[in-house]
Amino acid sequence: MIKREQYLQKLRGFYDSDLVKVITGVRRSGKSVLLSQVMQELRDAGVPDSHIIFINFEDLGYSDITDAKALDSHIKAQIADRAKYYVFLDEVQNVAEFERAVNSLRATQNVSLFITGSNGKLLSGELATLLSGRYVSTRIMPFSYREVFDYTGTDWRDRKAGFLDYMEWGGMPQLYNLQSESQYGTYLEDLYNSIILRDIIERYGFKNVDLLNRVLQFVIENIGGVFSVNSIVKYLKNEKITSSPTTIYRYLDAIEASLIISRANRYDIRGKKVIQFYEKYYVTDLGLLKLKRTSYEKSTGGRLENIVYNELLVRGKKVYVGEADGREVDFIAEDQSGITYIQVAETLSAPGVEEREFSAFAAVPDSYPRLVLSMDELDYSQGGVRHVHVVDWLLQEL
């Protein structure tokens, strides 16, 4: 087990805060492990086990806690004094109206609350209304390449050797405890099925599983490409399936909420505004592409783009797809320190690629840093634009 330091750093300052710590992430991305690491740090700081309350709502032992009242009563029954208690509720979305219990505990007890869920809508609706600024949120991702590198104990001299495997199989943590590609495939298939069944079909009550799979297949076949809901409707029509934009919106929203895909909005760099519709989507873990084989699955450049997008999320960036005067910049990465414009390519040595990637910045009107990432060993930096090997960039200290 490795410490998921980039997430712990975001949480440490809030361990004793009455702000609710909300952690979301795709199923099996390591939320429970992160909670265990937080609990261990609390124990190391002197918090007794009697003041740490942990419930995993996927454990049948807690199946009787089905609603907010039962949850509230269960927690309060374990509070025996006025000292602070640290309450960890894992996969809390399985409890009906859990929001009411979370808000009640926060308002009436001396507790520090940590909740996790495998649904991107955890902070929408009633929870956001009840807490209204009284929470901090963190999204946990599968292993970054830096984490894989540290977990496997790779020698720095061989830092690029395992990257092709990472591009192919992704970074779901449990994958790195398995021994063969057949085990990888079985594990990923089981993971995918559990997400489709438990996080989408059961949660949203969808009846048409075939339609759900076809919508997801379309998204994956167009990863990194611009498309609209009407594009999906047209695709389905060609497959002799009739559906409406409203239905597709519902299915697409549910797929995104399951956190197996992420949406990147386009941004007009000159106009300084988000462009509505025609967003881009990326998979949260590249292992999904092993199950849904497409032409994209064989695209090294596309996989690199997806990895860079996910890494930017891990680093806490707001990520947009840039557009200026008809030219597209792969990513605009923004945080409190500023903006970086990023282009991603497999190699710059192919005819015309170097000019294409560097000229993408020509219409950008400001002077924020520009970066090109590729798998080339040769340094192509030029004209104030920095070029870095993508593996070296992924392994940079954050």
Legacy VTK file of the C-alpha trace (Angstrom):
# vtk DataFile Version 3.0
C-alpha trace
ASCII
DATASET POLYDATA
POINTS 398 float
0.000 0.000 0.000
1.276 3.476 -0.833
0.170 6.680 0.805
-2.060 8.652 -1.519
-0.237 11.778 -0.532
-1.755 14.197 -3.051
-5.207 13.544 -1.570
-4.075 13.435 2.054
-2.478 16.849 1.607
-5.850 18.261 0.574
-7.579 16.760 3.620
-5.096 17.209 6.481
-5.967 20.818 7.197
-9.596 19.801 7.701
-9.214 16.763 9.995
-10.597 18.685 12.980
-12.857 21.014 11.035
-16.643 20.823 11.240
-16.719 21.098 7.454
-17.913 17.820 5.946
-15.165 16.119 3.926
-16.765 14.711 0.762
-14.698 12.242 -1.282
-15.967 10.973 -4.620
-14.415 8.556 -7.093
-15.188 5.744 -9.486
-15.807 2.369 -7.853
-12.583 0.669 -6.593
-10.407 3.713 -7.178
-9.191 3.643 -3.562
-11.660 5.686 -1.509
-11.789 3.131 1.332
-7.997 2.902 1.408
-7.764 6.686 1.602
-10.142 6.691 4.569
-8.021 4.020 6.277
-4.941 6.206 5.779
-6.705 9.217 7.292
-7.801 7.094 10.267
-4.240 5.852 10.790
-2.917 9.413 10.794
-5.512 10.298 13.428
-4.426 7.322 15.562
-0.794 8.354 15.150
-1.789 11.811 16.413
-3.296 10.269 19.565
-6.976 9.879 18.691
-8.270 6.726 20.447
-10.094 4.044 18.448
-13.168 4.663 20.600
-13.499 8.091 18.951
-13.195 6.808 15.375
-16.443 5.514 13.860
-16.218 3.792 10.481
-19.093 2.341 8.460
-18.764 0.760 5.023
-22.274 0.649 3.621
-21.346 -2.123 1.219
-20.761 -4.364 4.269
-23.843 -6.511 4.909
-23.269 -6.013 8.607
-24.725 -2.533 8.197
-27.588 -3.478 5.885
-30.109 -2.547 8.577
-29.054 1.107 8.323
-31.266 2.006 5.389
-32.417 5.552 6.054
-31.355 8.830 7.623
-33.020 8.212 10.979
-31.357 4.823 11.437
-27.974 6.284 10.507
-28.359 9.233 12.863
-29.368 6.925 15.739
-26.514 4.472 15.062
-23.856 7.187 15.214
-25.288 8.999 18.233
-25.477 5.725 20.175
-21.668 5.468 19.946
-20.963 8.997 21.175
-20.230 8.723 24.900
-18.580 12.027 25.812
-18.032 15.588 24.642
-14.650 14.984 22.988
-14.485 15.094 19.189
-15.474 11.988 17.267
-14.286 11.240 13.753
-17.020 9.660 11.646
-16.274 7.907 8.329
-19.215 6.924 6.119
-18.046 4.917 3.096
-20.385 4.678 0.061
-22.968 6.657 1.982
-25.224 7.088 -1.057
-26.608 3.616 -0.288
-28.562 5.133 2.630
-31.861 6.804 1.710
-31.832 10.541 2.503
-28.359 10.242 4.036
-28.062 14.017 3.561
-30.406 14.653 6.461
-28.357 12.480 8.821
-25.071 14.077 7.741
-26.477 17.562 8.299
-28.013 16.577 11.658
-24.768 15.100 12.968
-22.764 18.095 11.777
-25.157 20.538 13.433
-25.730 18.783 16.763
-22.619 16.740 17.602
-18.912 17.406 18.117
-17.891 15.364 15.084
-15.605 15.557 12.087
-17.408 13.897 9.179
-15.856 12.147 6.189
-18.177 10.708 3.539
-17.431 8.917 0.282
-19.484 7.922 -2.724
-19.019 6.479 -6.192
-21.358 8.977 -7.762
-20.431 12.370 -9.151
-23.849 13.741 -8.154
-23.181 13.187 -4.444
-22.854 16.933 -3.991
-25.877 17.861 -6.041
-29.427 18.239 -4.853
-30.308 18.135 -1.182
-26.816 17.555 0.230
-25.476 20.710 -1.395
-28.555 22.621 -0.225
-28.360 21.398 3.378
-24.601 21.853 3.729
-24.475 25.095 1.690
-20.782 25.936 1.900
-20.136 23.701 4.907
-18.146 21.062 3.045
-14.922 20.517 1.143
-14.792 18.063 -1.730
-12.095 15.879 -3.236
-12.306 13.590 -6.234
-10.033 10.557 -6.046
-8.745 9.023 -9.275
-7.195 5.620 -10.077
-3.412 5.438 -9.721
-1.488 8.086 -11.614
1.652 6.895 -13.349
3.683 8.413 -10.514
1.791 6.236 -8.046
2.261 3.124 -10.199
5.959 3.951 -10.431
6.246 4.259 -6.637
4.017 1.257 -5.901
5.955 -1.111 -8.170
9.324 0.171 -6.970
10.564 0.844 -10.505
14.167 1.949 -10.866
14.402 5.545 -12.115
16.552 4.381 -15.039
13.629 2.195 -16.177
10.999 4.890 -15.629
9.688 4.667 -19.187
9.674 0.865 -19.445
6.372 0.308 -17.637
4.562 3.201 -19.239
3.270 1.203 -22.209
1.622 -1.246 -19.788
0.049 1.679 -17.953
-1.284 3.067 -21.228
-2.805 -0.304 -22.033
-4.234 -1.424 -18.681
-4.772 1.786 -16.745
-4.283 2.450 -13.043
-6.999 0.755 -11.001
-5.111 0.019 -7.740
-6.115 -3.639 -7.344
-4.774 -4.401 -10.811
-1.225 -4.150 -9.467
-1.798 -7.047 -7.083
-2.657 -9.413 -9.938
-0.249 -11.633 -11.833
-1.392 -12.089 -15.445
-3.202 -10.366 -18.295
-6.059 -12.857 -18.041
-6.536 -11.819 -14.405
-6.394 -8.155 -15.440
-9.148 -8.738 -17.995
-11.365 -10.653 -15.574
-10.947 -7.980 -12.910
-11.748 -5.116 -15.285
-14.781 -6.949 -16.695
-16.112 -7.476 -13.172
-15.469 -3.833 -12.311
-17.240 -2.604 -15.432
-20.255 -4.841 -14.801
-20.550 -3.693 -11.193
-20.477 -0.040 -12.276
-23.118 -0.607 -14.957
-25.348 -2.663 -12.663
-25.005 -0.962 -9.290
-23.981 2.612 -10.071
-26.152 3.191 -13.128
-28.954 0.663 -13.741
-30.044 0.148 -10.121
-29.518 3.752 -9.075
-31.374 5.298 -12.001
-33.843 2.515 -12.688
-32.887 2.137 -16.334
-34.549 -0.761 -18.100
-32.809 -0.665 -21.482
-29.353 -2.073 -20.750
-28.585 -2.433 -24.463
-29.193 1.273 -25.046
-26.997 2.175 -22.080
-24.143 0.058 -23.439
-24.532 1.536 -26.917
-24.402 5.100 -25.601
-21.275 4.262 -23.612
-19.767 2.559 -26.667
-20.353 5.713 -28.726
-18.713 7.901 -26.081
-15.662 5.634 -25.942
-15.371 5.500 -29.719
-15.298 9.303 -29.699
-13.016 9.880 -26.689
-11.164 13.148 -27.194
-13.476 14.132 -30.045
-16.176 16.782 -30.134
-19.752 15.537 -30.431
-23.307 16.399 -29.390
-26.258 14.422 -28.088
-27.793 14.681 -31.550
-24.712 12.891 -32.879
-25.567 9.943 -30.625
-29.209 9.986 -31.727
-28.087 9.888 -35.367
-25.637 7.058 -34.651
-28.377 5.022 -32.976
-30.748 5.689 -35.862
-28.171 4.203 -38.220
-28.177 1.159 -35.935
-31.980 0.937 -36.333
-32.566 2.181 -32.772
-34.958 5.043 -32.165
-34.294 7.326 -29.217
-34.799 10.961 -28.268
-32.240 13.609 -27.223
-33.956 13.756 -23.820
-33.404 10.040 -23.229
-29.788 10.226 -24.387
-29.155 13.171 -22.061
-30.412 11.046 -19.154
-28.201 8.101 -20.064
-25.160 10.270 -20.715
-25.661 12.129 -17.443
-25.873 8.827 -15.550
-22.710 7.487 -17.201
-20.846 10.660 -16.276
-22.229 10.534 -12.720
-20.794 7.012 -12.330
-17.399 8.695 -12.825
-16.176 6.275 -15.498
-16.010 9.195 -17.920
-15.260 12.881 -17.424
-16.378 15.861 -19.455
-14.109 18.689 -20.621
-15.891 21.859 -21.687
-14.542 23.856 -24.600
-13.321 27.375 -23.911
-13.073 30.328 -26.287
-9.634 31.720 -25.412
-10.128 35.069 -27.138
-13.724 35.530 -26.024
-12.894 34.230 -22.537
-16.056 32.162 -22.233
-17.121 28.543 -22.030
-18.610 27.246 -25.278
-21.907 25.488 -24.690
-22.485 22.017 -26.125
-20.033 19.932 -28.160
-17.903 18.982 -25.154
-15.172 16.338 -25.102
-15.175 13.229 -22.946
-12.352 11.120 -21.517
-12.334 7.788 -19.682
-11.366 7.881 -16.027
-9.281 4.737 -16.474
-7.782 3.411 -19.707
-8.518 -0.167 -18.683
-12.073 0.439 -19.895
-10.743 0.604 -23.448
-9.584 -3.015 -23.127
-13.203 -4.045 -22.692
-14.722 -1.760 -25.336
-12.386 -2.239 -28.260
-12.431 0.619 -30.773
-10.003 2.306 -33.124
-9.270 4.669 -30.253
-8.090 1.693 -28.202
-5.147 1.370 -30.599
-4.398 5.106 -30.726
-1.268 5.882 -28.713
-1.741 9.614 -29.225
-5.322 9.416 -28.017
-4.329 7.414 -24.966
-1.611 9.941 -24.136
-4.139 12.756 -24.378
-6.466 10.894 -22.017
-3.644 10.229 -19.525
-2.617 13.893 -19.535
-6.223 14.980 -18.973
-6.567 12.636 -15.975
-3.221 13.750 -14.567
-4.324 17.374 -14.696
-7.413 16.444 -12.670
-5.202 14.643 -10.133
-3.129 17.820 -9.836
-6.243 19.768 -8.968
-6.560 21.712 -12.213
-9.681 22.950 -13.914
-9.337 21.572 -17.425
-10.826 22.947 -20.619
-10.330 22.301 -24.315
-9.112 25.559 -25.838
-10.219 27.208 -29.052
-8.922 30.393 -30.696
-9.484 31.529 -34.282
-10.449 28.041 -35.394
-7.360 26.437 -33.844
-7.712 23.929 -31.017
-5.423 23.757 -28.007
-5.689 20.311 -26.425
-5.922 21.570 -22.854
-6.129 24.720 -20.812
-5.052 23.812 -17.265
-6.024 26.391 -14.674
-5.488 26.771 -10.945
-4.867 29.600 -8.497
-1.330 30.074 -9.814
-2.474 30.694 -13.364
-2.934 28.932 -16.691
-0.870 26.541 -18.801
-1.684 25.694 -22.424
-0.856 22.096 -23.357
-0.550 20.140 -26.599
-0.177 16.322 -26.608
1.216 14.145 -29.412
2.679 10.669 -29.699
5.690 11.947 -31.641
6.747 15.220 -33.227
9.030 13.537 -35.752
6.299 12.572 -38.241
5.908 14.925 -41.237
3.965 18.062 -40.380
3.304 17.162 -36.739
5.885 19.484 -35.179
4.539 22.490 -37.064
0.933 21.553 -36.264
1.440 21.131 -32.528
3.509 24.271 -31.981
1.383 26.465 -34.265
-1.714 25.634 -32.198
-0.551 28.342 -29.770
-0.257 31.022 -32.479
-3.711 32.476 -31.907
-3.434 32.499 -28.100
-3.382 36.203 -27.172
-1.789 36.049 -23.710
1.641 35.072 -22.401
0.786 32.167 -20.093
3.173 29.166 -20.334
2.875 26.809 -23.310
3.827 23.139 -23.133
4.070 20.304 -25.671
4.137 16.727 -24.360
5.174 13.733 -26.461
7.163 10.490 -26.287
10.149 11.918 -28.171
13.563 11.746 -26.546
14.781 14.730 -28.582
14.003 18.144 -27.075
11.882 20.144 -29.552
11.496 23.256 -27.359
11.272 26.406 -29.461
9.951 29.953 -29.592
9.167 30.106 -25.892
7.229 26.817 -26.013
8.630 24.098 -23.775
8.706 20.461 -24.904
8.894 17.645 -22.313
8.785 13.858 -22.579
5.364 12.884 -21.238
6.784 10.322 -18.775
9.182 12.875 -17.281
6.248 15.279 -16.901
4.094 12.612 -15.214
6.880 11.822 -12.734
7.570 15.432 -11.785
7.289 16.180 -8.083
3.990 17.948 -7.473
LINES 1 399
398 0 1 2 3 4 5 6 7 8 9 10 11 12 13 14 15 16 17 18 19 20 21 22 23 24 25 26 27 28 29 30 31 32 33 34 35 36 37 38 39 40 41 42 43 44 45 46 47 48 49 50 51 52 53 54 55 56 57 58 59 60 61 62 63 64 65 66 67 68 69 70 71 72 73 74 75 76 77 78 79 80 81 82 83 84 85 86 87 88 89 90 91 92 93 94 95 96 97 98 99 100 101 102 103 104 105 106 107 108 109 110 111 112 113 114 115 116 117 118 119 120 121 122 123 124 125 126 127 128 129 130 131 132 133 134 135 136 137 138 139 140 141 142 143 144 145 146 147 148 149 150 151 152 153 154 155 156 157 158 159 160 161 162 163 164 165 166 167 168 169 170 171 172 173 174 175 176 177 178 179 180 181 182 183 184 185 186 187 188 189 190 191 192 193 194 195 196 197 198 199 200 201 202 203 204 205 206 207 208 209 210 211 212 213 214 215 216 217 218 219 220 221 222 223 224 225 226 227 228 229 230 231 232 233 234 235 236 237 238 239 240 241 242 243 244 245 246 247 248 249 250 251 252 253 254 255 256 257 258 259 260 261 262 263 264 265 266 267 268 269 270 271 272 273 274 275 276 277 278 279 280 281 282 283 284 285 286 287 288 289 290 291 292 293 294 295 296 297 298 299 300 301 302 303 304 305 306 307 308 309 310 311 312 313 314 315 316 317 318 319 320 321 322 323 324 325 326 327 328 329 330 331 332 333 334 335 336 337 338 339 340 341 342 343 344 345 346 347 348 349 350 351 352 353 354 355 356 357 358 359 360 361 362 363 364 365 366 367 368 369 370 371 372 373 374 375 376 377 378 379 380 381 382 383 384 385 386 387 388 389 390 391 392 393 394 395 396 397
